[in-house]
Amino acid sequence: MLNLRIGYELGYAVNLVKPTNLKSPDKCPYVSMSRLERLYIRIFGIPDNVKQQQARVVFSFLSRVKFSSVLDVGCSFGHYAIRIARKYPSSYVVGIDIDQTHLNVGKVLKTMFGLNNLKLENVDVCSESLGTKYDVVLLLQVLEHLEDDKKVLKNIKKNIINDGGYLIITAPNRQSPLINWYKRYVNISGHFRDGYTLKDLAHMIFESGFDIVETKYLSGTIGQITEKVETYLKTKSLFAFALIYPFLYLLNIFDDIVNRGINENNSGIFIVARPIRSSM
């Protein structure tokens, strides 16, 4: 397996443990953990199976292509951007988000890891231009949070991605039974839509000026069960979650192996696209 672990310092991002030291230069929470807690996070990575699974599929694709610059749109505290900057130190990685609080967390982690090739900025992707273009643009679980998703895709095509670049998108699959489960039992805010069908999302991407390179469904039956259990335990008992997460983690790895990526009931969508070159 690729080493996708970003370090124990990100453990608090999903509240597995409570911060014991809140002192930092910019008043951003900085976490001190026990040795046992550090070992736990180093072994299993950040305890969030959805992020772990998406990281595996994204890194698997990145290992097959050449790139020198990456833009992570809606990066939050920099979960993926930091991983990429660490694994590809010769690349230039930028993470953008509209939430300055999350970016402050990421900047502390950036300093902790000494990532001179990483930049985190408070920028709206709806802006016409970011001042440069990138070889890889990530939209990981982002489009459903954007009111005008078509406008964002067209702006990326026109102003943000290089002609030979790659657009990597993950999004919830609206056809999955898990969507209805979340709507019934989990209070999800910040979504303008439940998700997409693979057909509709691929069509919108094509209409925005991209050719589809690769598509697949993520998180099969086993992965959806682990997601339900993880979501439930995080709200009921973090201690119980910490005990059972290693088992859920292994089940999710197994789900990756047995999942063929063609089941329309899977909970996630993965798409890679490239800009269509304008004819002269």
N, C-alpha and C positions, 0 to 999 in steps of 0.2 A: 504493500500500500504506500501511496505517496504520503510524505510527512506533511499533513495539513494542519498540525497543531500550532496554534498561535501563542501558547504559553498560559501559565496558570493565572496571569494577571486579569484575563478576561472572564474568569469564573463568575464574578459578581454581576456580569451583564444580564444574566437570567436569574439573579438572586438566589443562587445555590447556597451561598454563604453571605452573612451580613458583614459589611465593612467594619473594621475595628480601628481604622486610622483614616480620618477624613482630612488630614492636612496635606495641602499641595499649593504651589505658588498661585494658581488661578482658581482656587477654591473648588477644584474638581475632585470628586471622590477618588482616593487612592487607597487600594486595598492591601492590607496585610493579612496573610492567612497562616494557619498552622502548617507544619511540614506535611502532615497527613493530607490536608486539603490541597496543598500544592502538588503532591504526588498524584492525587486523584485526578486533577485537571490535566496534568502532564500525560497521564496514561490515556485518558478518554477524550481529551480536548474539551472545548466548551460544551457543556451538557445541554445541547439542543439538537435533536436528531434531524430536524428540517434543514437547519443551517449546515450541519455536517454532511448530509446527503447532497445538498446543492453544491457544496464545496468540492465534494468528490467528483461530481459530473463536470463541473466547470474546470477543475484542474486537470482532469483527464483530457478534456478538449484542448486546453492551453498547451499541454505537453506535446501535441501533434502539429502545432502551427508556430510560425515565427512572428514575433511582435517586439516592439521596443517601448510602447506606451499603452497605458490602460486607464480608462475612466470608469469609476464605479459610481453610478448615479443612485442617489438615495442611500448613501453608504452608512448612515447612522453613526455609530461609534467606530466604524472602520473595520468590521469583522473580516470581510473579504479583502479589502484594500490592503490591510496590514499583512494578511497571509501572502498575498501576491507579492508585495514589496519585499517580504522576507525571503520567499522562495526564488524570486527573480531579481536579485540586487542590481543587475545592470539595466533593468527597465525603469521607466519613469511612470509612477502610479499617482493618480489624483482621485480623491474621493470627494464628492460634493453632496451636501444635504442642506435642508432649510432649517434644521433644528440645531441651533448653536450649542445647546446643552450637550447633545450627543457628540458634536464635534469636539467640544472641550475634553470629553473623556478620551476620544481618539488621539488628540494632540498630546495628552499625558502619556498614553501608550506609545505613541510615535517616538517621544523623547526617551522613554524607558528602553525601547528596542534600538535606538540610535539609527532610525531609518531616514537617511538623508535623501533617499529616492522617492519619498512619499510626501504628498501635499494634501492637506484637508482644508476645504473651503466652504463657506456659506454661500452657495450659489443655487439659483433656481434653473433647472434644466430647460424650462420654457424660454429662457433668455435666448436671443437670436444667435449669439456666438459666445464661446468661452475663451476666445483668444488663441486657441490652437486646436488641432485635430488629432485624433487618437487612432491607434491601430486596433484596439479592442474597446468596446463600450459594453458595460454590464448594466442590465436592468433586471435585477434579481428581486422578485416579489415587489415590484415597484409600480407597474402600469396600472394595477387595480386601485392604487392610491392617487392617481392623477386624473383630474376632472376631464381634461382634453387629451386623451392618450394619443389620438391621431396627430394632433399638433406637435406633440413631443417627438414622435417617431419621424415626422417630416423635418423637424428642426435638426434632429440628429443626422439625418441623411444629408441635409444641405450644409450644415455648419460645424458638425462635431466629429464625424467619423471620416477617416481617410478612405480614398476610393477603393483600396484593396483590403479594407479592414473587416472586422468581424463584430456583429452585434449579437450578444448573447442574452437571451431573455428566459426567465422562469416566471410562471404565474399559476394561480390556482385553476384547477380544471372544474368548470361549472357543472360538468356532467357527473362529477364524483358524488357519491352518497355522503362523503365527509363534509361537503359544503352545507348540507341540510343539518347535519349534526352540530356543526359550529354555530349555525344560525339559531339553533334551538337551545344549546347549552352554554355557549361562550359569547361573552359580550365583546364583539370586535368593532373597533372604531376606526375611522380614517379611510374606509373603503368607499369608493364611488360606485363599485360594482362587485358582485360576488366572485367573478372570475371570467374566464373565457372558455369557449370550446376551441379545440386545436384548429379546426377548420376556419373559424371566424378570426382567430388571432393571426393565423398564417396569412389569411386574405388581407387583413388590415396591414400587416407588415409589408406584403407585396405591393399593395396600393400606395404605400408610403415610399416606395422606390427601392425595395430590397428583393434580392433573390433568396429563397429558402435553401439552406445548405443541409441542415439536419433537424429532425424533429423526433421527439420521443415523449412518452408519458413517464412520470416519476412517481414513486411511492405506491406500491401495489397493496394487496390486502394486508400483508404482514406489516408493512410500513404504516398503514393507516391505523391499525390496532395499536401500534407502539405510540403513534401520535396522540391518540385518544387517551391512553394511559398516562403519558407524559403530561399532557395538558391538565388532566384531572388531578394528578398528584402535586403538580406545582401550585395548585390553588388550595389543596387540602393539607399536605404535609411535605415540606421540603426534606425532612429527614428520611421519610419513606421513599421519596423520589431519589435521593442520593443513594439509597441502598439498592434500588431496583434499576437505576439507570444503566449500569454496566450490562445487565441482561437485555434491556431495550436496545442498547447500542449494538450488541452482537446480532440481535434479531434484525435490526435495520441493515446491517452489512449483508446478512443473509438475503434480505429482501432485494438488495441491489443485484445479487447474484441470480436469483430466480426470476426477477422481473424482466420481461422481454421488451418492455417499453411500447407495447401496442394495445394495451387494454384501456378502453375508453373510460372505464370506471376508476382508473388511478387518480390520485388527488392532485398531481402536479403536471405542468406542461413545461417542456424544455425545447427551445428553438434557437438555432444559430442561423444568422442571415448575413448576406454581404450586399453592399450597395450595388445597384444596377448602374453600370457605366453609361453615361449619356453618349448617344451616337453623335459623331461629328458631322 
